[in-house]
Amino acid sequence: MMERVMMNDSMMRAFALEKTGPPEVLKLSTVPIPSVKPGWVLVKIHGFGLNRSELILRAHEADEEYIKLPRIPGIECAGEVADPSDSGLKIGQRVVALMGGMGRSFDGSYAEYALLPQSNVFAVTSTLPWAELAAIPETWFTAWGSLVECLDLQKDQKLLVRGGTSALGLAAIQIGKSFGCFVAASTRDASKQPLLERAGADLVLIDDGTLSKQEKSVNLSGFDAILELIGPSTLADSMALANKHGKVCVTGILGPEHVIHDFDPIKDIPNGVALMGFYSNYPNQETIDAIFAHIETHGLQPIIGARFSLEEMREAHTLMERNAAQGKVVITVD
Ligand SMILES: NC(=O)c1ccc[n+]([C@@H]2O[C@H](COP(=O)([O-])OP(=O)(O)OC[C@H]3O[C@@H](n4cnc5c(N)ncnc54)[C@H](OP(=O)(O)O)[C@@H]3O)[C@@H](O)[C@H]2O)c1
Protein backbone atom coordinates (compact mmCIF):
# COMPACT_ATOMS: atom_id res chain seq x y z
CA MET A 1 0.00 0.00 0.00
CA MET A 2 1.51 3.37 -1.05
CA GLU A 3 1.52 6.22 1.43
CA ARG A 4 2.37 9.80 0.51
CA VAL A 5 3.23 12.52 2.99
CA MET A 6 3.97 16.23 2.63
CA MET A 7 7.28 17.60 3.82
CA ASN A 8 9.65 20.57 3.86
CA ASP A 9 13.45 20.99 4.08
CA SER A 10 13.78 20.37 7.80
CA MET A 11 11.52 17.33 7.75
CA MET A 12 12.03 13.79 6.52
CA ARG A 13 9.94 10.70 5.86
CA ALA A 14 10.39 7.98 8.45
CA PHE A 15 8.72 5.00 10.07
CA ALA A 16 8.53 5.80 13.76
CA LEU A 17 7.29 2.64 15.47
CA GLU A 18 4.68 3.55 18.09
CA LYS A 19 3.46 0.11 19.09
CA THR A 20 4.14 -3.55 18.40
CA GLY A 21 2.09 -5.68 16.03
CA PRO A 22 1.79 -6.92 12.44
CA PRO A 23 3.40 -5.05 9.50
CA GLU A 24 0.38 -2.67 9.47
CA VAL A 25 1.73 -0.92 12.60
CA LEU A 26 4.49 0.51 10.38
CA LYS A 27 3.22 3.97 9.42
CA LEU A 28 5.10 6.43 7.25
CA SER A 29 5.12 9.91 8.77
CA THR A 30 7.08 13.16 8.67
CA VAL A 31 9.45 13.88 11.50
CA PRO A 32 12.20 16.49 11.93
CA ILE A 33 15.59 15.67 10.42
CA PRO A 34 17.74 15.01 13.53
CA SER A 35 20.06 17.81 14.73
CA VAL A 36 23.76 17.04 14.61
CA LYS A 37 25.76 16.76 17.84
CA PRO A 38 29.43 16.04 18.63
CA GLY A 39 30.43 12.41 18.11
CA TRP A 40 27.44 11.76 15.85
CA VAL A 41 27.23 11.86 12.03
CA LEU A 42 24.16 12.77 9.99
CA VAL A 43 23.81 10.25 7.15
CA LYS A 44 21.59 10.75 4.11
CA ILE A 45 20.28 7.25 3.55
CA HIS A 46 20.20 5.79 0.05
CA GLY A 47 19.30 2.25 1.00
CA PHE A 48 19.17 -0.30 3.77
CA GLY A 49 18.66 -3.99 4.25
CA LEU A 50 15.91 -5.57 6.32
CA ASN A 51 16.88 -7.93 9.11
CA ARG A 52 15.08 -10.71 10.93
CA SER A 53 15.63 -8.88 14.21
CA GLU A 54 13.53 -5.97 12.91
CA LEU A 55 10.55 -8.32 12.50
CA ILE A 56 11.04 -9.32 16.12
CA LEU A 57 11.32 -5.66 17.23
CA ARG A 58 8.10 -4.79 15.41
CA ALA A 59 6.21 -7.89 16.55
CA HIS A 60 7.01 -7.79 20.29
CA GLU A 61 10.52 -6.67 21.33
CA ALA A 62 9.56 -2.98 21.22
CA ASP A 63 7.33 -3.69 24.26
CA GLU A 64 10.47 -4.25 26.36
CA GLU A 65 11.39 -1.50 28.79
CA TYR A 66 14.79 -0.88 27.17
CA ILE A 67 13.10 0.30 23.93
CA LYS A 68 11.67 3.81 24.15
CA LEU A 69 8.80 4.42 21.72
CA PRO A 70 8.35 5.98 19.27
CA ARG A 71 11.51 4.51 17.77
CA ILE A 72 12.66 4.48 14.13
CA PRO A 73 13.80 0.87 13.49
CA GLY A 74 16.62 -0.22 11.18
CA ILE A 75 19.98 -1.61 12.25
CA GLU A 76 22.00 -0.80 9.11
CA CYS A 77 22.19 1.50 6.12
CA ALA A 78 24.22 2.72 3.16
CA GLY A 79 24.34 6.38 2.30
CA GLU A 80 26.43 9.53 2.25
CA VAL A 81 27.54 11.93 4.93
CA ALA A 82 25.14 14.89 5.08
CA ASP A 83 26.81 16.51 8.12
CA PRO A 84 30.04 15.06 9.53
CA SER A 85 29.98 17.02 12.80
CA ASP A 86 33.44 16.51 14.40
CA SER A 87 34.02 13.04 12.86
CA GLY A 88 36.60 14.07 10.26
CA LEU A 89 34.44 12.52 7.53
CA LYS A 90 33.69 14.65 4.48
CA ILE A 91 30.26 15.75 3.27
CA GLY A 92 29.22 13.38 0.47
CA GLN A 93 31.53 10.54 1.64
CA ARG A 94 29.95 7.14 0.94
CA VAL A 95 29.42 5.28 4.18
CA VAL A 96 27.78 2.21 5.62
CA ALA A 97 26.55 2.05 9.21
CA LEU A 98 25.36 -0.73 11.48
CA MET A 99 24.49 -1.84 14.97
CA GLY A 100 25.69 -0.44 18.29
CA GLY A 101 22.10 0.19 19.37
CA MET A 102 20.91 1.51 16.01
CA GLY A 103 17.13 1.17 15.65
CA ARG A 104 16.77 0.12 19.28
CA SER A 105 18.61 2.50 21.68
CA PHE A 106 18.56 5.35 19.16
CA ASP A 107 16.70 5.94 15.90
CA GLY A 108 17.77 3.80 12.96
CA SER A 109 17.54 3.63 9.21
CA TYR A 110 13.82 3.40 8.30
CA ALA A 111 14.06 7.04 7.23
CA GLU A 112 15.64 9.48 4.80
CA TYR A 113 18.30 10.56 7.31
CA ALA A 114 19.80 9.01 10.43
CA LEU A 115 21.95 10.56 13.14
CA LEU A 116 24.45 7.84 14.03
CA PRO A 117 27.40 7.50 16.41
CA GLN A 118 30.68 8.10 14.61
CA SER A 119 31.92 4.73 15.93
CA ASN A 120 29.31 2.90 13.86
CA VAL A 121 29.70 4.83 10.60
CA PHE A 122 32.32 3.47 8.17
CA ALA A 123 33.74 5.09 5.04
CA VAL A 124 33.65 2.90 1.93
CA THR A 125 35.28 3.36 -1.46
CA SER A 126 33.03 0.80 -3.15
CA THR A 127 31.22 2.08 -6.23
CA LEU A 128 28.55 -0.62 -6.08
CA PRO A 129 25.00 0.63 -6.79
CA TRP A 130 23.16 1.71 -3.63
CA ALA A 131 20.91 -1.36 -3.56
CA GLU A 132 23.88 -3.72 -3.55
CA LEU A 133 25.80 -1.62 -1.05
CA ALA A 134 22.73 -1.61 1.19
CA ALA A 135 22.63 -5.43 1.12
CA ILE A 136 26.09 -5.75 2.63
CA PRO A 137 26.82 -4.11 6.02
CA GLU A 138 25.06 -6.19 8.68
CA THR A 139 24.73 -9.42 6.72
CA TRP A 140 28.29 -9.60 5.44
CA PHE A 141 29.84 -8.27 8.64
CA THR A 142 28.05 -11.04 10.54
CA ALA A 143 28.85 -13.77 8.01
CA TRP A 144 32.51 -12.65 7.94
CA GLY A 145 32.78 -12.41 11.71
CA SER A 146 31.27 -15.87 12.16
CA LEU A 147 33.40 -17.56 9.51
CA VAL A 148 36.69 -15.70 9.83
CA GLU A 149 36.91 -14.40 13.39
CA CYS A 150 35.14 -17.34 15.05
CA LEU A 151 35.37 -20.45 12.90
CA ASP A 152 38.79 -19.46 11.49
CA LEU A 153 37.74 -20.90 8.14
CA GLN A 154 40.56 -22.28 5.98
CA LYS A 155 40.84 -23.41 2.36
CA ASP A 156 39.66 -26.99 1.63
CA GLN A 157 37.70 -27.25 4.88
CA LYS A 158 34.19 -28.66 4.96
CA LEU A 159 31.70 -25.98 5.99
CA LEU A 160 28.02 -26.45 6.81
CA VAL A 161 25.72 -23.43 6.76
CA ARG A 162 22.58 -24.45 8.65
CA GLY A 163 19.80 -22.05 7.70
CA GLY A 164 21.47 -21.46 4.34
CA THR A 165 18.59 -19.67 2.61
CA SER A 166 18.62 -16.73 5.04
CA ALA A 167 20.32 -13.60 3.72
CA LEU A 168 23.08 -14.28 6.22
CA GLY A 169 23.35 -17.92 5.19
CA LEU A 170 23.64 -17.03 1.50
CA ALA A 171 26.46 -14.56 2.21
CA ALA A 172 28.22 -17.22 4.31
CA ILE A 173 27.97 -19.74 1.45
CA GLN A 174 29.46 -17.18 -0.94
CA ILE A 175 32.32 -16.39 1.45
CA GLY A 176 32.92 -20.09 2.16
CA LYS A 177 33.22 -20.87 -1.55
CA SER A 178 35.53 -17.89 -2.12
CA PHE A 179 37.81 -19.33 0.60
CA GLY A 180 38.02 -22.58 -1.38
CA CYS A 181 35.90 -24.67 0.99
CA PHE A 182 33.46 -27.49 0.34
CA VAL A 183 30.15 -25.92 1.39
CA ALA A 184 27.01 -27.78 2.40
CA ALA A 185 23.90 -25.74 3.15
CA SER A 186 20.51 -26.60 4.58
CA THR A 187 16.93 -25.51 4.06
CA ARG A 188 13.60 -26.94 5.21
CA ASP A 189 12.17 -26.23 1.79
CA ALA A 190 13.40 -28.39 -1.12
CA SER A 191 12.13 -25.82 -3.64
CA LYS A 192 14.94 -23.49 -2.47
CA GLN A 193 17.70 -25.88 -3.61
CA PRO A 194 18.42 -23.76 -6.76
CA LEU A 195 18.88 -20.67 -4.55
CA LEU A 196 21.50 -22.45 -2.44
CA GLU A 197 23.24 -23.74 -5.57
CA ARG A 198 23.22 -20.23 -7.05
CA ALA A 199 25.04 -19.02 -3.93
CA GLY A 200 27.61 -21.77 -4.56
CA ALA A 201 26.58 -24.64 -2.26
CA ASP A 202 28.20 -27.95 -3.23
CA LEU A 203 25.63 -29.98 -1.32
CA VAL A 204 22.08 -29.14 -0.27
CA LEU A 205 20.62 -30.83 2.80
CA ILE A 206 16.89 -30.77 3.49
CA ASP A 207 16.58 -29.97 7.18
CA ASP A 208 14.08 -31.99 9.20
CA GLY A 209 15.95 -31.24 12.43
CA THR A 210 18.01 -34.43 12.27
CA LEU A 211 20.70 -33.75 9.67
CA SER A 212 23.21 -35.80 11.65
CA LYS A 213 21.18 -38.93 10.84
CA GLN A 214 20.84 -38.26 7.13
CA GLU A 215 22.94 -40.44 4.85
CA LYS A 216 24.23 -37.48 2.81
CA SER A 217 25.69 -35.86 5.96
CA VAL A 218 26.95 -39.11 7.47
CA ASN A 219 28.86 -39.82 4.24
CA LEU A 220 30.84 -36.60 4.74
CA SER A 221 32.17 -37.94 8.09
CA GLY A 222 32.11 -34.63 9.87
CA PHE A 223 32.40 -30.90 9.20
CA ASP A 224 35.38 -28.72 10.15
CA ALA A 225 33.16 -25.67 10.55
CA ILE A 226 29.43 -25.29 11.14
CA LEU A 227 27.54 -22.01 11.06
CA GLU A 228 24.38 -22.55 13.11
CA LEU A 229 21.65 -20.08 12.14
CA ILE A 230 18.62 -22.01 13.43
CA GLY A 231 19.88 -21.80 16.99
CA PRO A 232 19.19 -23.85 20.12
CA SER A 233 16.55 -26.07 18.50
CA THR A 234 19.08 -27.69 16.16
CA LEU A 235 22.34 -27.06 18.03
CA ALA A 236 22.77 -30.54 19.51
CA ASP A 237 22.22 -32.06 16.07
CA SER A 238 24.72 -29.61 14.54
CA MET A 239 27.36 -30.41 17.15
CA ALA A 240 26.93 -34.09 16.30
CA LEU A 241 27.88 -33.20 12.71
CA ALA A 242 31.25 -31.67 13.63
CA ASN A 243 34.41 -33.71 13.28
CA LYS A 244 37.02 -33.93 16.05
CA HIS A 245 38.43 -30.40 16.50
CA GLY A 246 35.55 -29.10 14.42
CA LYS A 247 33.98 -25.77 15.42
CA VAL A 248 30.34 -24.74 15.72
CA CYS A 249 29.43 -21.05 15.73
CA VAL A 250 25.92 -20.09 16.83
CA THR A 251 25.00 -16.84 15.15
CA GLY A 252 21.30 -17.14 14.35
CA ILE A 253 18.06 -17.99 16.09
CA LEU A 254 15.70 -18.63 13.19
CA GLY A 255 14.13 -21.59 15.01
CA PRO A 256 11.58 -21.48 17.82
CA GLU A 257 14.03 -21.83 20.74
CA HIS A 258 16.10 -18.82 21.81
CA VAL A 259 17.84 -20.36 24.84
CA ILE A 260 18.92 -23.84 25.85
CA HIS A 261 17.39 -25.13 29.07
CA ASP A 262 19.23 -27.72 31.17
CA PHE A 263 22.42 -27.31 29.15
CA ASP A 264 25.21 -29.50 30.50
CA PRO A 265 28.41 -28.42 28.72
CA ILE A 266 30.36 -31.48 29.84
CA LYS A 267 27.92 -34.00 28.42
CA ASP A 268 26.25 -31.95 25.68
CA ILE A 269 29.32 -30.67 23.81
CA PRO A 270 30.94 -33.65 22.04
CA ASN A 271 34.58 -34.30 22.96
CA GLY A 272 36.95 -32.24 20.85
CA VAL A 273 34.27 -29.93 19.43
CA ALA A 274 34.51 -26.17 19.98
CA LEU A 275 31.30 -24.22 20.55
CA MET A 276 31.21 -20.46 20.07
CA GLY A 277 28.90 -17.57 19.27
CA PHE A 278 29.13 -14.36 17.26
CA TYR A 279 27.44 -11.00 17.94
CA SER A 280 27.62 -8.24 15.32
CA ASN A 281 27.27 -5.37 17.75
CA TYR A 282 30.88 -4.20 17.55
CA PRO A 283 31.79 -3.47 13.92
CA ASN A 284 35.07 -1.77 13.07
CA GLN A 285 36.61 -0.05 10.03
CA GLU A 286 39.36 -2.66 9.60
CA THR A 287 36.89 -5.52 9.20
CA ILE A 288 34.58 -3.48 6.96
CA ASP A 289 37.59 -2.69 4.72
CA ALA A 290 38.60 -6.37 4.65
CA ILE A 291 35.08 -7.43 3.64
CA PHE A 292 34.82 -4.91 0.79
CA ALA A 293 38.31 -5.81 -0.43
CA HIS A 294 37.34 -9.50 -0.40
CA ILE A 295 34.08 -8.82 -2.25
CA GLU A 296 35.97 -6.88 -4.92
CA THR A 297 38.86 -9.35 -5.27
CA HIS A 298 36.52 -12.31 -5.70
CA GLY A 299 33.90 -10.46 -7.76
CA LEU A 300 31.17 -11.40 -5.27
CA GLN A 301 27.66 -9.98 -5.57
CA PRO A 302 25.25 -9.93 -2.64
CA ILE A 303 22.14 -11.96 -3.41
CA ILE A 304 19.19 -9.58 -3.32
CA GLY A 305 15.86 -11.36 -2.98
CA ALA A 306 13.60 -8.34 -3.32
CA ARG A 307 13.84 -4.59 -3.59
CA PHE A 308 11.25 -2.11 -2.29
CA SER A 309 10.82 1.65 -1.89
CA LEU A 310 10.41 3.26 1.53
CA GLU A 311 6.66 3.48 0.93
CA GLU A 312 6.50 -0.30 0.48
CA MET A 313 7.86 -1.14 3.94
CA ARG A 314 4.85 -3.19 5.00
CA GLU A 315 5.08 -5.36 1.88
CA ALA A 316 8.79 -5.86 2.55
CA HIS A 317 8.15 -6.96 6.14
CA THR A 318 5.36 -9.29 5.02
CA LEU A 319 7.56 -10.94 2.39
CA MET A 320 10.35 -11.53 4.90
CA GLU A 321 7.91 -12.88 7.47
CA ARG A 322 6.66 -15.42 4.90
CA ASN A 323 10.28 -16.63 4.35
CA ALA A 324 9.68 -15.94 0.68
CA ALA A 325 12.40 -13.39 -0.03
CA GLN A 326 15.11 -15.77 -1.35
CA GLY A 327 17.89 -13.30 -0.54
CA LYS A 328 18.42 -9.99 1.17
CA VAL A 329 15.41 -7.67 1.26
CA VAL A 330 16.57 -4.16 0.36
CA ILE A 331 14.79 -0.84 0.65
CA THR A 332 16.06 1.96 -1.57
CA VAL A 333 15.41 5.55 -0.55
CA ASP A 334 15.11 8.18 -3.30
N1 LIG B 1 24.48 -12.90 15.96
C1 LIG B 1 24.28 -11.76 15.32
O1 LIG B 1 24.87 -10.72 15.62
C2 LIG B 1 23.33 -11.76 14.16
C3 LIG B 1 23.43 -10.77 13.15
C4 LIG B 1 22.57 -10.84 12.04
C5 LIG B 1 21.60 -11.84 11.99
N2 LIG B 1 21.52 -12.74 13.01
C6 LIG B 1 20.52 -13.82 12.97
O2 LIG B 1 20.77 -14.64 11.84
C7 LIG B 1 19.56 -15.21 11.38
C8 LIG B 1 19.39 -14.92 9.90
O3 LIG B 1 19.02 -13.57 9.75
P1 LIG B 1 18.52 -13.01 8.33
O4 LIG B 1 18.10 -11.60 8.56
O5 LIG B 1 19.55 -13.31 7.30
O6 LIG B 1 17.24 -13.96 8.11
P2 LIG B 1 16.25 -14.14 6.90
O7 LIG B 1 16.89 -13.78 5.62
O8 LIG B 1 14.96 -13.49 7.22
O9 LIG B 1 16.01 -15.73 6.97
C9 LIG B 1 15.02 -16.33 6.17
C10 LIG B 1 15.13 -17.84 6.29
O10 LIG B 1 14.88 -18.26 7.63
C11 LIG B 1 14.52 -19.62 7.60
N3 LIG B 1 13.59 -19.87 8.71
C12 LIG B 1 12.55 -19.10 9.09
N4 LIG B 1 11.94 -19.65 10.16
C13 LIG B 1 12.60 -20.80 10.45
C14 LIG B 1 12.44 -21.81 11.44
N5 LIG B 1 11.46 -21.76 12.35
N6 LIG B 1 13.31 -22.86 11.43
C15 LIG B 1 14.29 -22.91 10.50
N7 LIG B 1 14.50 -21.97 9.56
C16 LIG B 1 13.66 -20.94 9.53
C17 LIG B 1 13.86 -19.86 6.24
O11 LIG B 1 14.58 -20.94 5.67
P3 LIG B 1 13.91 -22.17 4.91
O12 LIG B 1 12.46 -21.85 4.71
O13 LIG B 1 14.66 -22.25 3.62
O14 LIG B 1 14.17 -23.36 5.77
C18 LIG B 1 14.10 -18.56 5.47
O15 LIG B 1 14.60 -18.77 4.16
C19 LIG B 1 18.46 -14.64 12.28
O16 LIG B 1 18.18 -15.53 13.35
C20 LIG B 1 19.09 -13.36 12.80
O17 LIG B 1 18.51 -12.91 14.00
C21 LIG B 1 22.36 -12.71 14.08
The ligand as an ORCA input file, in Angstrom:
! r2SCAN-3c Opt
* xyz 0 1
  N      24.484    -12.896     15.964
  C      24.282    -11.759     15.318
  O      24.869    -10.723     15.621
  C      23.330    -11.756     14.159
  C      23.430    -10.774     13.148
  C      22.565    -10.842     12.043
  C      21.602    -11.840     11.988
  N      21.518    -12.740     13.010
  C      20.518    -13.820     12.969
  O      20.766    -14.641     11.841
  C      19.558    -15.214     11.383
  C      19.386    -14.917      9.904
  O      19.017    -13.570      9.747
  P      18.523    -13.007      8.334
  O      18.096    -11.601      8.556
  O      19.545    -13.314      7.304
  O      17.237    -13.956      8.114
  P      16.246    -14.139      6.903
  O      16.889    -13.779      5.621
  O      14.958    -13.485      7.219
  O      16.013    -15.730      6.969
  C      15.022    -16.333      6.175
  C      15.135    -17.845      6.288
  O      14.883    -18.264      7.630
  C      14.515    -19.621      7.602
  N      13.594    -19.866      8.715
  C      12.553    -19.100      9.090
  N      11.936    -19.650     10.163
  C      12.604    -20.804     10.452
  C      12.437    -21.814     11.440
  N      11.458    -21.761     12.351
  N      13.306    -22.855     11.435
  C      14.287    -22.914     10.504
  N      14.504    -21.971      9.558
  C      13.663    -20.936      9.529
  C      13.860    -19.862      6.241
  O      14.580    -20.941      5.671
  P      13.908    -22.173      4.906
  O      12.464    -21.851      4.710
  O      14.665    -22.245      3.622
  O      14.169    -23.357      5.767
  C      14.104    -18.564      5.466
  O      14.595    -18.770      4.159
  C      18.457    -14.639     12.282
  O      18.185    -15.528     13.347
  C      19.089    -13.364     12.804
  O      18.512    -12.912     13.998
  C      22.356    -12.712     14.077
*
